[in-house]
Amino acid sequence: MEIEFYGATRRVTGSCHVLRANGFTVLLDCGLVQGSRDDEALNREPFPFDPASIDAVVLSHGHIDHSGRLPHLVNLGFRGKIHTHHATIELCRILLKDSAMLAGHDALYRQRHGEPDAEPLYTVEEAMRCVRQMQGLTYGERLEFLPGIAVTLFDAGHILGSAFVKLEITEGEITRTLFFSGDLGQYDSPILNDPEAIGNADVVLVESTYGDRLHKDFDSTVAEIGEIIATSCRDCGNILFPAFSIGRSQELLYLFGEHFEEWELDKWQVFLDSPMAIEASRIYWHHEELWDEDARLFRRGLRRMTPFSNLHLTGRVEESIKINDMKEGAIIIAGSGMCNGGRIIHHLKHNIERPECHIIISGFQAAGTLGRELVEGRKEVWMHKRKYRVRAKLHTIGGLSAHGDRADLLRWLKSREGSPQVMIVHGEAEAKESFKWFLHNEISIDPLIPQPGDRLDLATNELRPAGKESQ
C-alpha cells in the first residue's frame, strides 16, 4: 500500500494524489492547475497513470483546483465512482459547467488569434457526464467503496460540502488510517462550522496554502471593510470585490446583511455579478443544515435569500454591461477571485485607472494571475492585450480567506491522536518550508515535503523519491 504525490506538490493548485492498495488505484482529488498560461498548459500533459485503470476517486470539495480535471479523466477512460459530499455534487454541476464554458471561450479566442488547433479540455456535456459519476456522502458516513478501502468525510469548514478525508486501508494483516486535509477553513469564520477533529491517524496529508503566515483577526477584517466602504463613499467611486463564486461571495453577502446599517449600505447599489455565484448562493441557502448556529439564526430572520433590497443579482450579460454606466456608488462582487478571467476583468478595465475607486482583494492569488500582480504592487497591468495603469486604491485583506492560516492548520493537526507521519502538500515552496520549520519547533514533529512522483509506503512510512522502486 502506498500513496504517490502528483498534483499540488510544486504549487497550490492542481490537487491530485494516487493511492494504491489491494490491487486498486484511487485518486484523491483531480484538480486543474491554475495560474499563468504556461501553468495552465500542464492540464493537457498526460497523467502519470492510465485513467482507465483508476478504480475510484475521492473528491474533497468542489473548487476547480481540486475537481476541474475530472471531466478530462472521464474523457480518457475513467469509469468508476467519484465519492464526495452531496453538497459538493450540487456545486460541481455549476463549477464544472462554468469551467467548460470558460475553456470553450478561451479556445475560440485562441482560434481567432492564430491557434487553429486550440480545443477546450472538455465540453459542458462532458462535464455533466462526469457529475453523473459522482456518488454523494454525508459527514461521518463510512463507506467501504472497494474491498479493504473505506472512506469517511468530515467537515473541513472551507466551503459548503468541503471535507477532509479519512481512508482506512487494510491489506493482509496491516491496517492504516490516512487523513487528507483537502482545504481547511478558518476557525470561527461565518456561515460554516469549524473544521472537525482528526482523531487517530497513521499518516496525515495537510495543505499549506497559508502555512507561512497569520491572517488578520476576523473582527479587525470586518472593521477594515467598513472603513474602506466609508472612505469609498467620500471618494465618490466604485468598490470592486474580485471574489470566488463559491464561498467568498456568500460570505460577503452575509457580512453585508449583518452590517447593513453600520456600513450605511443603503447609500450603495450592490451587485452580485456572477451567474455561478448566484446559483451557488441558492445552493448555500437551501443547505441550512450545514451552517453554524449563528448563521442559522440569521437566516431565520430573513424571508428570502437576498438580505437587503438594494442587492442586485445580475445574471444576464446585458445587466453586467450596464453596471459600468455607474461611475460611483456601486459595490461589485464578481468572479474570478484571482482576476484571471470572468466578469471582474471588464469591471477592472472600467475602474482600475480611476483613483477614486477601490479594489478589495480578499483571497489567495496564485503566481501568474492578474490578482497576484495587483497584490505585488504592479503599476501597470495587461488586460485583453491592452495596458492599464493601476490608479485605483488596492486593499488586501486576509481575514476573509477560506483557507486557514498557520495557526488554524496547527490547531487542526493538534487534534490528531497517535504519532502520524505528516506530509505537507498544496502550497508554494516557501510556504511549505516555513510551515515545516514551524511544526518542528511548535509540536516537535518532522513533517516531510514530497516532490512530484515521490511515493510513501504506508506500511513503513518510508518515502521513496520518484523513479526509485522498493528494494
N, C-alpha and C positions, 0 to 999 in steps of 0.2 A: 504494500500500500504506500502510495506516495502522492505528493502534490507538486505539480510543475507550475512555476511562476511565469506567466506570459505577459498579460497586459497590465498597465498601470504600475510597471516596475521602474520605468525611467521618467515617468511623468504622472500627473494627477489623473488624466483621462484614459479611457480605453480599458477599463477594468475587465480582467479575464484570467482565471486560474484553472488548471486542469487537474482533477482528482482521478487517480487510477487505483482501483481496489476490486478484488474478487473477479477480475477479468472484465470489469466495466469501466467506462470512462465518463466522467461527469464534469461539466463546466460550471464554475461559479462565476456568474455574470458573463456578458459578451457585449461590451460597450464600444462605442465609437471613440476614436482618437479625435480630439478637438484642438484647435489652435491655428497655426499658420497653414498655408496651402500645402507646404511640404509635410507637416504633421498629418494633415487630413488625407494625404496621398497614401499613408500607411494603411488606411482602411481597405485598400484594394490589394494589399500584399496577401499572398497565400497564408492561410492558417498553418501553424506548425503541426497540424494533425489533419486527418481526413474527417471533414464534417459529418460524413455518413457513418463514421464509426462512433460518434458520440451517442451515448445511451440516454442521457437526460441533461437538463440544465436546471440549476437553482439560481433564481434571479433575486437579488437583494431588494431592488426597488426600480422605479420606472425611469429615472433620469437617463438621458441618452448616452452619457458616457459609461453607463452600466448595461443598458438594454439595446442600444442603437445598432449593433451589428448582428442582432439575432435574425432579422429577415434575410440577411446575406447568408448566414449559416444555414437557414432553411433552404434557400435557393441552391446551395451547394450540396444538399442531400441529407441534412439532419431531419429526422422524422420522429424524434422522441418527444416527451413531455417537457414543458418548461414550468417548474414548480415555483410559485410565488404567492404573495398575498392577494386576496380577492380585490382589494382597492388598487393594487398595482396593475392588475389586468385592465381595470377601467381606465386608469391613467395612460397605460401603454396604447390603448386604442387611439388616443388623441396624440400622444407623443410620437409614436412610430408613424402615424399618418402624416403628421407635420414634418417629420424628418424626411419622409419620402417625397413630399411636395417640395420642400426646400432643395433636395437633391435634384429633382426634376427641373426646377427653375434654374439652378446653377448649371446643369448640363445644357439647357437651352442657351443660356448666356454664353457659355464657352463655345458652343457650336457656332453661334453668331459671330464670335471673335476668333475664328480660325482654327477651332479644335473639332473637326467634324466627327471624330471618333469618341467624343465625350459622351458617356452614358451614365445615368444615375445608378447608384449602387443597388437600389431596389425601387419598385413602384409602390403606389398606395395599395393596390390589390395584393402584392406580395407581402406588404407589411401586415395587412389584415389576415392573411393566411397564417402568418407567424403567430398572431394573437390567438388564433383558434387552437393552437397547440399548447396554450397556457392552461394550467390547472391550478385553481385557487385554494389557498390555505388560510386559516385564521391564526392569530398569535397563539402560541402554546400548543398547537395541534401537532402531534407527532405522526409522521408518515414514513413507513418503510417502503420507499418507492422503487428500490432494487434490492435483491437478496443481499442482506448484510449491510445495507446502507440506509440509514433513517435520517430524516430532516425534521427540525423544529424551527419555526420562525419566532423571533422575539422583537418587540417594539424597539426600533433604533432612534425614534424621535427626530428624524431628519426631514422627511416629507410624509404625506399621507400614505400609509401602507408600507413605509420603509421598514426593513427588518435587518437585524443581524442574524446570522445563520448558525445553527448548531447541527453538526453532522456527527452521527455515531456510526463508526465504521468497524465492522467485525470481519476479520479474515483468519480463518482457522481458529486458533486459541487466543488470538490477540484482538482486543477491542480498544479503539482510540476515539477520543472525543475532540473534534476540531470546531473552533469558532471562527467565523469570518465576519468582520465588522460591517462590511458594506460601507456606507457612510453613516457616521454617527452625528446626531444633532446636539445642540446645546442643551444643558440642563436649565430648567426654569425659563424656557422660551415660550412665547404664546402659542395657543391653539393645541399643540400636540403634547403628548405625555413625555416625560423624561425617558432616556434610554433605560431599559431594564438591566438587571444584574446578570453577570456571566454564569457564575457557579463553577462547578468542577470542569476542568479542561486539561487536555494534554498539549494542544497547540492552539495558539491564537494568532490570527492574521488581523492586524489593525491598520486602519488608514492613518495618514499623517498629513493631510492637506494643510492643516494649521498646527503641525507639531512643533513649529519653531516660534510660536507667538501666542499672546493672550489677546482676546477681544476686549474692547471697551465694555464695561458692565452695561447690562440692558437698560437700567434706569437712565444712565448717562446718555446712552444712544437715543432713547426716546426724547430726552430733553434737547439733544443736539438737533434732531429732526424738527422739533418745534421751533428752535431758534432759526434754522435755515428757512423755514416757511415764513416766519415773521420778517426776516431780512429780505426775502424774495418779494414779499408783499410791498415793502418800501421801495425796492428796486424797480418795481413795475415790469417784471419779466415773467418768464415761464419756468417751471421746475420739471426736469426730466429725471425719471427713475428707470434706468435700464434694469429690468427685473426678470428673473427666471419665471416662466409661466406657471411652474409647479412649485408651490411653497412660498417663495418670496412675495409674489403678487397677492396671495391670500393673506399673508401676514401683514402686508401694508394696508390692505383694506380693513383688516381687524383693528389695527392701530388707529387708522383714520376714524373709524367708528367710535372707538374708545375715547379719543381725544378731540372729537369734532368741535366742541365748544371752546376748549382750551386753546386749540390751534387756530381758531377763527376760520375754519374751513368753509363757512358759508360765504366767504368772500371769493372763493375759487370755484372753478369748474374742474372736476376731477374725472379723468378719462382712464378707464382700463382698456387700452387699445391693443388687444390681442385676442383673436378668436380662441386660441388654445387656452389662454389664461381664463377667459370667460367660461369655457366649458369645464376646465379644471375646478374653477370656483364652485360650479354647480355640483361637481362630484364631492368636493370637500363639504358643501352644505348638507348633502344627503348622507354623510358618514359621521354624524354627531357622536356615535359610539366610540370613535377613535380620537375624540378631542379630550383635552384635560378638563378638570372640573370648572375652572374659571371661564373657559371658552364656552362650555355648555350653558352656564348661567347667562352669559352674554347673549348667546344665540336665542335663548328662550324669551328675551325681551324684544326680539325682532319679529316682524310679521313676514319679512321676505329676505332674500339673500342680500340685496343691496341695502347697506345700513344707513344711507342718507340720500336725500332727494337729488342732490347735485352731482351724483355719481353717474357717469355715462358709460355704458358697456358698448363700445364701438366695434362691432364685429365686421361690418362691411368696409371694403376698401374706400368707397366714396366718403364714408364717415371719418375714416382715418385721415384722408387727404384734407378734409375740411378743417380739422383741428389746427392745421398750420396757418389758417387765416387769423388765428388768435395770436396777437403779439404780446399779450400779458394776461395774467390771471388763470393760466392753465397748469394743472398738475397732470403730467402724462406718465402713466405706468405702461411700459411697452417692452416687448422682447426684441432681441435676445439679451439675456443677462450679462453676456460678455461683449456685447456690441459687435458681434461678428456676423450679423445678418438680421433679418426681420424688420419690423416697422420702426424700431428705435433709430435705425440708420437715417431714415427720412426725417425724423424729428430732430436728430442731431444736425443734419445738413441745414435746417432752417433756424437753429438756435445756437449752435456752437460758437459762432463768430459774434454773438451779441453779449457784451459784458454784463447786461442786466439779468441775464438768465443763469440758472443754476443747474448743475448736473450732479446727481447723488449716486455714487457707486456703493452698492451695499452687499457685494458678494465676491467670491473668488474670481479672479481674472487670469485665465491660463496664458502662458507665454505665447506670443504670436498673435494675440487678439487685439482688436482696437481698444477694448476696455483696459487691457494691460498697458497699452501705450498711453492712455489718458492718465491712469494711476501713476505711471512713471514720470509724468510731467511733460510729455511732448508738447511743444509749442505749435506744431503743425502736424496734421494727420491727413491721410488719404481716405476718401470715401467715393466709391463709384468712379474711380480714375480721375478725381479732382482733389486738389489740395485745399484744406481748410485751416485757417488759423484758429487756435483754441483761445478764445477770449471769454467764454462763459466761465463762471466760477465753479471749480470742481471740488466736491466733498467726498471723502472716502470714509465710510462709517462701517466698523467691523462688527458691531454688536448685534446686527440682524442676520449674520451669516447662518445658513442652515447647517454648516459644519461646526462641530465642536472645536474649541481651541485646545491648546496643550493641557490646560487644567481639566477640561472635560474628558479628554482622551485618557488622562491619568486616572481620573475618578472611575471611569468605566473599567480600566484594567485592574484597578484595586478591588473590583468586585469579583475577581477570579478566585477560584479555590484550587488548591494544589500548586504545583510549580511548573506551569506550562511553558513550552518554548514559544516565545513571542517573535513574530515575523512582521516587519514594518513594510507596508506597501502603500500604493496610492498617494504619492507625494513627490514633489520636486526634490532633487538630490540634497540641497541644503537643508530643507525641512526635515527630511528623513534622518540625516546625520545629526542634526541638532536634537531631534526627539530621542534618538538612540542614546546620545550622551546624557540627556535629561533623565531618561528612565534608569540608566545605570546609577546615576547619583541619587535619585529620589527613592527608588524602591529596590535598588541593588539587584537588578536583573540584567542580563546580557542579551538583548534582542539581536536578531540578525536582519540584514537588509539584502534580500535576494536580488539577483540580476536576472534579466530575461533568459529563460531556459534552465535556470537552476532548479534542482529537484530536492525536496525534503522527504526523506524516508520517515514515514510516520511511526514506524515501529521503533526506530533508534534515534530519531531527531537529528540524523546526520544530513547535512546539506551538501549535495554534490553539485559542483559547478556544471554549467551547460556543456554537454558533449562528453562528460565523464560518467561512464557506466559503473555500477556497483561491482566490486571485485568478487 
